[in-house]
Amino acid sequence: MNFYMIDSNLSSAIERHPQKLSGAWIFRVTRVPLSALFENLKDGASIDEFLEWFPGVRREQVVAVLDHELATLSEMAEV
């Protein structure tokens, strides 16, 4: 994931601190790593299931992360 240039929607959805989970990207105001989202989606979970399993994460945060990834992939396809 390219998080060097993040938009305001994404920056309000995620954060990174050396003191939290060894500096991994996490959903803001949680200890849930972004990798948990992608691992669960890869394993067949729905967004609703993910939100149920990780109640501190908000739907808007998940959508912001997925929108960012889609935009990044679209940009890469144009190159």
Backbone as CSV, one residue per row, in Angstrom:
resi,resn,N_x,N_y,N_z,CA_x,CA_y,CA_z,C_x,C_y,C_z
1,MET,0.831,-1.176,0.000,0.000,0.000,0.000,0.878,1.242,0.000
2,ASN,0.500,2.192,-0.781,1.245,3.440,-0.841,0.581,4.460,0.068
3,PHE,1.136,4.659,1.252,0.553,5.580,2.216,1.376,6.850,2.345
4,TYR,2.299,7.084,1.421,3.124,8.276,1.528,2.297,9.525,1.289
5,MET,1.365,9.444,0.362,0.495,10.572,0.076,-0.934,10.094,0.310
6,ILE,-1.489,10.412,1.461,-2.832,9.961,1.753,-3.783,11.138,1.791
7,ASP,-4.998,10.905,1.298,-5.979,11.984,1.299,-6.627,12.119,2.667
8,SER,-7.442,13.130,2.826,-8.020,13.400,4.147,-8.960,12.295,4.602
9,ASN,-9.695,11.653,3.675,-10.568,10.548,4.067,-9.743,9.409,4.649
10,LEU,-8.650,9.096,4.010,-7.824,8.002,4.488,-7.106,8.382,5.776
11,SER,-6.629,9.600,5.865,-5.913,10.005,7.083,-6.848,10.071,8.292
12,SER,-8.137,10.243,8.068,-9.069,10.200,9.191,-9.463,8.764,9.533
13,ALA,-9.101,7.813,8.675,-9.469,6.411,8.880,-8.344,5.579,9.477
14,ILE,-7.101,5.979,9.233,-5.967,5.164,9.671,-4.929,6.013,10.384
15,GLU,-4.072,5.349,11.109,-2.966,6.027,11.786,-1.826,5.041,11.988
16,ARG,-0.701,5.602,12.346,0.494,4.788,12.552,1.329,5.434,13.645
17,HIS,1.612,4.665,14.698,2.427,5.148,15.801,3.417,4.059,16.188
18,PRO,4.669,4.416,16.419,5.663,3.404,16.805,5.271,2.641,18.070
19,GLN,4.493,3.273,18.953,4.116,2.638,20.215,2.930,1.684,20.071
20,LYS,2.236,1.706,18.963,1.077,0.838,18.752,1.394,-0.223,17.711
21,LEU,1.303,-1.479,18.095,1.503,-2.605,17.189,2.776,-2.471,16.357
22,SER,3.832,-2.071,16.998,5.151,-1.950,16.363,5.156,-1.035,15.142
23,GLY,4.292,-0.040,15.150,4.274,0.927,14.056,3.476,0.504,12.845
24,ALA,2.716,-0.575,12.947,1.882,-1.018,11.818,0.750,-0.018,11.594
25,TRP,0.281,0.071,10.348,-0.884,0.892,10.060,-2.092,0.245,10.715
26,ILE,-2.865,1.068,11.442,-4.046,0.574,12.134,-5.228,1.487,11.828
27,PHE,-6.431,0.971,12.059,-7.605,1.824,11.962,-7.564,2.798,13.129
28,ARG,-7.768,4.067,12.829,-7.655,5.140,13.823,-8.508,4.831,15.050
29,VAL,-7.945,5.106,16.205,-8.568,4.943,17.515,-8.888,3.467,17.803
30,THR,-8.128,2.562,17.209,-8.260,1.135,17.504,-6.863,0.560,17.597
31,ARG,-6.794,-0.735,17.812,-5.537,-1.464,17.703,-5.668,-2.518,16.615
32,VAL,-6.590,-2.296,15.682,-6.857,-3.244,14.599,-5.981,-2.884,13.404
33,PRO,-5.055,-3.772,13.029,-4.193,-3.475,11.881,-4.954,-3.564,10.561
34,LEU,-4.546,-2.750,9.600,-5.159,-2.816,8.277,-5.007,-4.200,7.671
35,SER,-3.915,-4.864,7.988,-3.706,-6.207,7.440,-4.837,-7.148,7.822
36,ALA,-5.475,-6.918,8.979,-6.604,-7.764,9.396,-7.751,-7.658,8.396
37,LEU,-7.992,-6.467,7.868,-9.044,-6.293,6.869,-8.751,-7.132,5.635
38,PHE,-7.553,-6.975,5.085,-7.231,-7.677,3.850,-7.141,-9.188,4.045
39,GLU,-6.640,-9.620,5.185,-6.580,-11.058,5.464,-7.981,-11.651,5.547
40,ASN,-8.884,-10.951,6.220,-10.251,-11.449,6.343,-10.983,-11.427,5.008
41,LEU,-10.819,-10.374,4.219,-11.443,-10.331,2.902,-10.895,-11.445,2.015
42,LYS,-9.594,-11.671,2.073,-8.965,-12.735,1.287,-9.534,-14.097,1.660
43,ASP,-9.834,-14.269,2.936,-10.370,-15.543,3.418,-11.873,-15.681,3.200
44,GLY,-12.494,-14.688,2.547,-13.899,-14.802,2.184,-14.881,-14.065,3.072
45,ALA,-14.392,-13.328,4.050,-15.288,-12.577,4.936,-15.887,-11.389,4.186
46,SER,-17.074,-11.021,4.578,-17.693,-9.810,4.030,-17.277,-8.614,4.890
47,ILE,-17.517,-7.433,4.379,-17.236,-6.228,5.163,-18.089,-6.227,6.423
48,ASP,-19.340,-6.624,6.296,-20.213,-6.667,7.475,-19.679,-7.624,8.531
49,GLU,-19.170,-8.779,8.113,-18.587,-9.720,9.070,-17.363,-9.107,9.742
50,PHE,-16.503,-8.480,8.955,-15.315,-7.841,9.510,-15.709,-6.809,10.565
51,LEU,-16.697,-5.982,10.255,-17.141,-4.956,11.197,-17.736,-5.579,12.457
52,GLU,-18.385,-6.701,12.313,-18.933,-7.407,13.477,-17.807,-7.955,14.355
53,TRP,-16.786,-8.497,13.723,-15.660,-9.103,14.450,-14.738,-8.059,15.079
54,PHE,-14.697,-6.867,14.504,-13.834,-5.789,14.994,-14.697,-4.549,15.239
55,PRO,-15.478,-4.554,16.345,-16.481,-3.511,16.574,-15.929,-2.089,16.701
56,GLY,-14.653,-1.895,16.942,-14.106,-0.543,17.022,-13.913,0.110,15.671
57,VAL,-13.925,-0.681,14.608,-13.719,-0.157,13.252,-15.069,0.275,12.684
58,ARG,-15.075,1.441,12.049,-16.300,1.961,11.433,-16.310,1.661,9.931
59,ARG,-17.512,1.506,9.399,-17.670,1.236,7.967,-16.964,2.302,7.121
60,GLU,-17.058,3.563,7.528,-16.435,4.653,6.766,-14.922,4.454,6.657
61,GLN,-14.320,3.907,7.703,-12.881,3.651,7.681,-12.547,2.578,6.650
62,VAL,-13.314,1.504,6.649,-13.086,0.422,5.687,-13.263,0.936,4.265
63,VAL,-14.313,1.700,4.034,-14.571,2.240,2.702,-13.434,3.168,2.264
64,ALA,-12.935,3.990,3.156,-11.829,4.893,2.815,-10.588,4.108,2.410
65,VAL,-10.278,3.041,3.139,-9.107,2.213,2.809,-9.303,1.538,1.455
66,LEU,-10.470,0.950,1.228,-10.725,0.264,-0.041,-10.752,1.244,-1.215
67,ASP,-11.344,2.423,-1.015,-11.342,3.446,-2.069,-9.923,3.870,-2.424
68,HIS,-9.086,4.024,-1.407,-7.690,4.398,-1.649,-6.979,3.320,-2.458
69,GLU,-7.185,2.075,-2.089,-6.535,0.977,-2.804,-7.025,0.907,-4.247
70,LEU,-8.314,1.095,-4.461,-8.855,1.084,-5.819,-8.248,2.207,-6.653
71,ALA,-8.137,3.387,-6.081,-7.542,4.526,-6.786,-6.077,4.251,-7.104
72,THR,-5.370,3.646,-6.152,-3.960,3.324,-6.382,-3.808,2.324,-7.519
73,LEU,-4.647,1.303,-7.532,-4.590,0.315,-8.602,-4.940,0.936,-9.953
74,SER,-5.911,1.844,-9.969,-6.297,2.524,-11.212,-5.146,3.364,-11.735
75,GLU,-4.456,4.063,-10.835,-3.292,4.861,-11.227,-2.184,3.987,-11.788
76,MET,-1.973,2.831,-11.177,-0.931,1.926,-11.645,-1.262,1.379,-13.021
77,ALA,-2.537,1.160,-13.315,-2.948,0.636,-14.608,-2.741,1.657,-15.721
78,GLU,-2.778,2.928,-15.364,-2.604,3.993,-16.353,-1.155,4.204,-16.745
79,VAL,-0.247,3.728,-15.945,1.178,3.954,-16.208,1.681,3.054,-17.291
